[in-house]
Amino acid sequence: MAAVTLHYIYDPLCGWCYGAAPLVQAAHPMPGVNVVLHSGGMMTGSNRHQVTPQWHDYVLPHDQRIAELTGQPFGQPYFDKLLRDTSVVLDSAPPTAAVIAAERMANKGYECCTMCNVRIMNRAEKSLMSTY
């Protein structure tokens, strides 16, 4: 069988990317499948986004739908704390830079991306729980 390349265009702060992460995780170890990461930079530069009550109200139903359709859990601290913390500026650049650096330094971009997409919610929740 010929090798297949799966180009995964993602953003570490994208809810749909978080929802799709198990599919990418399933494809990564498959023989003959090469997963290539491409960060879209959804929330970088002038597209960074301050958390506001309006942002919370916009994101909440989308994240709930993502959870319903994909089974990926969004924890209550994410909904109740992070999405209500108006001091937070959502910026994709730092986690994207981490994925690129991991890939260039040790060919570990996939593992770093997985950590960003799949575990960022849990880590943010733990951090928020200790902050609040």
Residue frames relative to the residue before (quaternion, step in Angstrom):
aa qw qx qy qz dx dy dz
M 1.0000 0.0000 0.0000 0.0000 0.00 0.00 0.00
A 0.4547 -0.6876 0.4999 0.2656 3.56 -0.96 0.89
A 0.5503 -0.6070 0.4609 0.3411 3.53 -1.15 0.67
V 0.2133 -0.7529 0.6146 0.0995 3.52 -1.16 0.78
T 0.2131 -0.7636 0.5943 0.1353 3.56 -1.01 0.80
L 0.1670 -0.7588 0.6255 0.0719 3.54 -0.85 1.08
H 0.1732 -0.7710 0.6076 0.0801 3.57 -0.53 1.19
Y 0.1154 -0.8053 0.5814 0.0140 3.55 -0.48 1.27
I 0.1047 -0.7768 0.6206 0.0205 3.56 -0.45 1.27
Y 0.0814 0.8225 -0.5419 0.1523 3.54 -0.47 1.24
D 0.1348 -0.7180 0.6611 0.1708 3.47 -1.43 -0.02
P 0.5192 -0.6768 0.4216 0.3076 3.61 -0.81 0.94
L 0.7315 0.3968 -0.2421 0.4989 3.62 1.14 -0.43
C 0.5008 0.6637 -0.4115 0.3734 3.58 1.28 0.13
G 0.4475 -0.7107 0.4841 0.2455 3.56 -0.75 1.06
W 0.6602 0.4960 -0.3169 0.4665 3.60 0.97 -0.76
C 0.6129 0.5243 -0.3493 0.4769 3.60 1.08 -0.63
Y 0.6120 0.5283 -0.3312 0.4864 3.56 1.07 -0.76
G 0.6680 0.5070 -0.2934 0.4589 3.58 0.94 -0.88
A 0.7156 0.4473 -0.2463 0.4767 3.59 1.04 -0.76
A 0.4310 0.7483 -0.4375 0.2510 3.60 1.20 -0.31
P 0.6513 0.5075 -0.3559 0.4377 3.68 0.85 -0.72
L 0.6156 0.5385 -0.3551 0.4528 3.61 1.09 -0.59
V 0.6559 0.4857 -0.3026 0.4922 3.56 0.99 -0.84
Q 0.6279 0.5304 -0.3329 0.4622 3.59 1.01 -0.78
A 0.6611 0.5003 -0.3094 0.4658 3.59 1.00 -0.75
A 0.6819 0.4936 -0.2901 0.4552 3.60 1.02 -0.77
H 0.5885 0.6451 -0.3634 0.3247 3.58 0.99 -0.85
P 0.7769 0.3504 -0.2337 0.4681 3.67 0.68 -0.88
M 0.4646 0.6998 -0.4462 0.3088 3.62 1.23 -0.09
P 0.4934 -0.6459 0.4870 0.3197 3.58 -0.92 0.85
G 0.8181 0.2505 -0.1965 0.4788 3.55 -1.00 0.87
V 0.6461 0.4677 -0.3298 0.5050 3.60 1.27 0.13
N 0.1040 -0.7754 0.6223 0.0267 3.53 -0.80 1.07
V 0.1818 -0.7854 0.5855 0.0854 3.59 -0.55 1.16
V 0.0806 -0.7841 0.6154 0.0055 3.57 -0.74 1.14
L 0.2946 -0.7872 0.5252 0.1331 3.56 -0.72 1.13
H 0.0026 0.7626 -0.6466 0.0174 3.53 -1.12 0.81
S 0.2204 -0.7811 0.5688 0.1332 3.57 -0.48 1.14
G 0.3653 -0.7615 0.5025 0.1847 3.52 -0.89 0.99
G 0.3219 -0.7778 0.4900 0.2267 3.59 1.18 -0.37
M 0.0742 0.8598 -0.5004 0.0699 3.55 1.02 0.82
M 0.8072 0.1511 -0.0551 0.5679 3.58 0.94 -0.85
T 0.3912 0.6875 -0.5169 0.3272 3.55 0.50 1.23
G 0.8200 0.2391 -0.1728 0.4905 3.54 -1.28 0.38
S 0.8357 -0.1114 0.1063 0.5272 3.55 -0.79 -1.01
N 0.6380 0.5196 -0.3303 0.4625 3.60 1.26 -0.12
R 0.3615 0.6921 -0.5309 0.3293 3.60 1.23 0.21
H 0.1756 -0.8219 0.5382 0.0629 3.56 -1.03 0.68
Q 0.3512 -0.7109 0.5778 0.1935 3.54 -0.85 1.06
V 0.4252 -0.6683 0.5382 0.2879 3.57 -0.98 0.80
T 0.0236 0.7737 -0.6294 0.0680 3.54 -0.89 1.05
P 0.6538 -0.4768 0.3740 0.4532 3.60 -1.18 0.15
Q 0.6343 0.5275 -0.3338 0.4561 3.59 1.05 -0.70
W 0.6298 0.5221 -0.3275 0.4727 3.58 1.05 -0.80
H 0.6163 0.5458 -0.3316 0.4607 3.58 0.97 -0.86
D 0.7005 0.4750 -0.2698 0.4593 3.57 0.81 -1.03
Y 0.6440 0.5088 -0.3188 0.4740 3.58 1.12 -0.62
V 0.7335 0.4553 -0.2378 0.4451 3.59 0.80 -1.05
L 0.5916 0.6383 -0.3667 0.3289 3.59 0.92 -0.90
P 0.7268 0.4105 -0.2953 0.4648 3.67 0.60 -0.90
H 0.6134 0.5417 -0.3557 0.4514 3.60 1.10 -0.60
D 0.6775 0.4776 -0.2964 0.4744 3.59 0.89 -0.90
Q 0.6211 0.5244 -0.3444 0.4698 3.60 1.04 -0.68
R 0.6463 0.5049 -0.3131 0.4788 3.58 1.01 -0.78
I 0.6202 0.5314 -0.3417 0.4650 3.60 0.97 -0.81
A 0.6611 0.5061 -0.3036 0.4632 3.58 0.91 -0.91
E 0.6559 0.5160 -0.3107 0.4549 3.59 0.94 -0.87
L 0.7427 0.4383 -0.2327 0.4497 3.59 0.85 -0.97
T 0.7849 0.3454 -0.1690 0.4858 3.59 1.02 -0.73
G 0.4204 -0.7002 0.4759 0.3263 3.59 1.14 -0.53
Q 0.4853 0.6402 -0.4497 0.3904 3.60 1.25 0.03
P 0.3280 -0.7842 0.4925 0.1867 3.61 -0.62 1.07
F 0.1498 -0.7028 0.6869 0.1087 3.51 -1.17 0.77
G 0.3409 -0.7811 0.4861 0.1930 3.60 -0.56 1.10
Q 0.6545 -0.5329 0.3790 0.3795 3.54 -1.24 0.46
P 0.6217 0.5237 -0.3814 0.4401 3.67 0.90 -0.61
Y 0.5931 0.5483 -0.3638 0.4639 3.60 1.10 -0.61
F 0.7113 0.4464 -0.2562 0.4786 3.58 0.83 -0.99
D 0.7741 0.4128 -0.1958 0.4383 3.55 0.78 -1.08
K 0.7795 0.3178 -0.1699 0.5123 3.59 1.09 -0.59
L 0.7278 0.4312 -0.2739 0.4575 3.60 0.50 -1.13
L 0.7339 0.4243 -0.2466 0.4696 3.59 0.82 -0.96
R 0.6828 0.4267 -0.2971 0.5133 3.59 1.28 0.09
D 0.5601 0.6121 -0.3796 0.4094 3.58 1.31 -0.13
T 0.2290 -0.8287 0.4993 0.1076 3.58 -0.11 1.28
S 0.5605 0.5693 -0.4119 0.4383 3.61 1.22 0.10
V 0.5801 0.6015 -0.3627 0.4126 3.59 1.26 -0.28
V 0.1072 -0.7360 0.6652 0.0654 3.52 -1.08 0.90
L 0.2973 -0.7607 0.5543 0.1605 3.56 -0.63 1.13
D 0.0837 0.7957 -0.5835 0.1393 3.56 -0.58 1.23
S 0.3201 -0.7853 0.5063 0.1562 3.58 -0.53 1.18
A 0.5190 0.6930 -0.4066 0.2918 3.58 1.15 -0.49
P 0.6862 0.4839 -0.3368 0.4261 3.69 0.70 -0.84
P 0.7114 0.4139 -0.3094 0.4763 3.67 0.72 -0.82
T 0.6017 0.5446 -0.3646 0.4565 3.61 1.09 -0.58
A 0.6427 0.5144 -0.3168 0.4711 3.58 0.96 -0.85
A 0.6294 0.5359 -0.3333 0.4534 3.59 1.02 -0.76
V 0.6512 0.5034 -0.3170 0.4712 3.60 0.95 -0.84
I 0.6676 0.4966 -0.3036 0.4642 3.60 0.88 -0.92
A 0.6552 0.5065 -0.3140 0.4644 3.60 0.93 -0.86
A 0.6534 0.5087 -0.3189 0.4610 3.59 0.93 -0.85
E 0.6510 0.5120 -0.3168 0.4622 3.57 1.01 -0.78
R 0.7111 0.4608 -0.2690 0.4578 3.59 0.85 -0.93
M 0.7044 0.4747 -0.2769 0.4492 3.57 0.99 -0.76
A 0.8527 0.0369 0.0427 0.5193 3.57 0.81 -0.91
N 0.4764 -0.6744 0.4353 0.3588 3.58 1.23 0.35
K 0.4887 0.6645 -0.4155 0.3833 3.57 1.07 0.80
G 0.2572 0.8049 -0.5006 0.1878 3.59 1.16 0.48
Y 0.6239 0.5447 -0.3448 0.4418 3.58 0.98 -0.79
E 0.6739 0.4950 -0.3018 0.4580 3.57 0.86 -0.96
C 0.6551 0.5005 -0.3083 0.4746 3.57 0.99 -0.82
C 0.6346 0.5230 -0.3241 0.4678 3.59 0.99 -0.81
T 0.6365 0.5239 -0.3256 0.4630 3.55 0.95 -0.87
M 0.6425 0.5128 -0.3236 0.4685 3.56 0.94 -0.87
C 0.6697 0.5034 -0.3077 0.4510 3.59 0.89 -0.92
N 0.7466 0.4291 -0.2377 0.4494 3.58 0.74 -1.02
V 0.7655 0.3929 -0.2125 0.4632 3.56 0.80 -0.96
R 0.8105 0.3158 -0.1419 0.4725 3.56 0.87 -0.89
I 0.4450 0.7085 -0.4606 0.2964 3.60 1.20 -0.16
M 0.6270 0.5403 -0.3390 0.4473 3.58 1.03 -0.75
N 0.6869 0.4801 -0.2941 0.4596 3.59 0.83 -0.95
R 0.6663 0.4967 -0.3081 0.4630 3.58 0.94 -0.83
A 0.6370 0.5095 -0.3286 0.4761 3.57 0.99 -0.78
E 0.6435 0.5254 -0.3234 0.4531 3.56 0.99 -0.81
K 0.6589 0.5006 -0.3167 0.4636 3.59 0.90 -0.88
S 0.6484 0.5129 -0.3112 0.4686 3.55 0.98 -0.85
L 0.6641 0.5008 -0.3020 0.4659 3.56 0.93 -0.87
M 0.6361 0.5386 -0.3402 0.4354 3.57 0.97 -0.81
S 0.6954 0.4468 -0.2854 0.4851 3.58 1.02 -0.70
T 0.6372 0.5352 -0.3237 0.4503 3.59 1.23 -0.46
Y 0.7635 0.3812 -0.1865 0.4868 3.57 0.93 -0.91
